[in-house]
Amino acid sequence: MRCSPAANSAAGSVSPQHILAIPENFVNIYSGPDMCVQVTDLLPGTAYEYRAAALNSQGAGLWSEIATTSTLPAAPSAPAAPAVAAATSRSLTVSWSKPYDHGSPVTSYTVNMARLGPAGGSSGSSSTTSSVHSSSQPAGNGIMENGHGE
């Protein structure tokens, strides 16, 4: 089935006597002859309500029952830049805040680290990756010992 894009909401002409009352929480997304419309630029993992009414030369019919559906979840947003919560000569405790999950709970985090050399100088000789898994904590924490994750 071919659907009309919502951007064509001006495609159908609706005369003033056919204007339907729209509650505050609803917006008109399409007016036209097609019985299908593709709605874009929605938020992931979000519930939406829809309803439809038919119009003809005699006026507007009643609104349909309201249908509720949700968009699919998406990958989470990036967390804020990690911060060093504590440091010793041989370890770092790194933490970050929980990002927006876009409708699907965050189940784990991956933390990467690059060794730059003494006091921030760049040696570029190696990098280390540590995976940190946390399903119940609001923020992830990674403790780095001797360049390897715990």
C-alpha positions in Angstrom: 0.0 0.0 0.0 1.4 3.4 -1.0 0.9 6.0 1.7 1.0 9.8 1.4 3.7 11.6 3.3 2.4 13.8 6.1 4.2 16.8 4.5 1.4 16.8 1.9 -1.1 17.8 4.5 -2.3 20.6 2.2 -3.0 18.2 -0.7 -6.7 17.8 0.1 -8.9 20.9 0.3 -11.2 21.2 3.3 -13.8 23.9 3.1 -14.6 25.9 6.2 -17.9 24.1 6.9 -15.9 20.8 7.1 -13.5 21.9 9.8 -13.4 19.4 12.7 -12.8 20.3 16.3 -9.3 19.1 17.3 -8.5 18.7 21.0 -5.4 20.5 22.3 -3.2 17.4 22.4 -3.9 16.4 18.8 -2.5 18.0 15.6 -3.8 17.6 12.0 -1.2 15.5 10.2 -3.0 14.9 6.9 -6.0 16.0 4.9 -6.6 14.4 1.5 -8.1 11.5 -0.4 -5.7 8.7 0.6 -6.5 6.2 3.3 -2.9 5.9 4.5 -0.3 8.5 5.6 3.3 8.0 6.6 4.2 10.1 9.6 7.9 10.9 10.0 10.2 12.7 12.5 8.7 11.0 15.5 10.6 10.2 18.7 11.8 6.6 19.1 10.2 4.5 21.8 7.3 6.9 22.1 3.5 6.2 22.3 1.2 8.1 19.9 -2.6 8.3 19.5 -4.3 8.5 16.1 -7.8 9.0 14.9 -9.5 9.7 11.6 -12.6 11.3 10.3 -14.2 11.1 6.8 -15.4 14.2 5.0 -17.6 14.7 1.9 -19.6 17.4 0.3 -22.2 17.1 3.1 -19.7 17.7 5.9 -17.6 15.7 8.4 -18.5 12.4 9.9 -17.7 11.4 13.4 -14.1 10.7 14.6 -13.0 7.1 14.7 -12.0 5.4 17.9 -8.6 6.4 19.1 -5.8 4.0 18.2 -2.6 3.9 20.2 0.8 2.7 19.0 4.4 3.2 19.7 7.5 3.8 17.6 10.2 1.3 17.9 13.1 2.0 20.3 16.4 3.2 19.1 20.0 3.0 20.2 20.8 5.2 23.2 22.2 8.7 23.0 25.9 9.1 23.8 26.7 9.5 27.5 28.3 12.7 28.7 32.1 12.6 28.6 33.5 10.3 31.2 35.1 11.9 34.3 37.8 10.6 36.5 36.3 10.1 40.0 39.5 8.9 41.6 43.1 8.3 40.6 46.1 6.6 42.1 49.6 5.9 40.5 48.3 2.6 39.1 44.5 3.0 38.7 41.7 5.3 37.6 38.1 5.2 38.5 36.1 6.5 35.6 32.3 7.3 35.7 29.7 8.7 33.4 26.0 9.5 33.5 23.2 7.4 32.0 22.2 8.6 28.6 18.7 8.9 27.2 17.7 5.3 26.3 15.2 6.1 23.5 12.7 3.6 24.8 15.0 0.6 25.5 16.8 0.3 28.8 20.6 0.5 28.6 22.0 -2.9 29.4 25.7 -2.4 29.2 28.5 0.1 28.5 31.8 -0.2 26.6 34.7 2.0 27.7 37.8 2.6 25.6 41.1 4.1 26.8 44.2 5.2 24.9 47.6 5.4 26.5 49.1 8.8 25.7 52.4 8.5 27.6 53.8 10.4 30.6 51.9 13.5 31.7 49.7 13.7 28.7 52.5 13.4 26.1 51.6 11.4 23.0 53.4 8.1 22.5 50.6 6.5 20.4 52.1 3.1 21.2 49.0 1.3 22.4 45.4 1.4 23.4 43.3 -0.6 25.7 39.6 -1.4 25.7 37.5 -2.4 28.7 33.9 -3.5 28.7 31.9 -2.6 31.7 28.4 -4.2 32.1 25.8 -2.7 34.3 22.1 -3.5 34.1 20.9 -2.0 37.4 23.1 1.1 38.1 22.0 4.5 36.9 25.6 5.4 36.0 28.4 3.2 34.8 31.8 2.9 36.5 35.0 1.5 35.2 38.1 0.8 37.2 41.2 0.6 35.2 44.1 -1.3 36.7 47.5 -1.5 34.8 45.7 -0.6 31.5 43.2 -3.5 31.8 39.6 -3.4 32.9 38.6 -5.2 36.1 
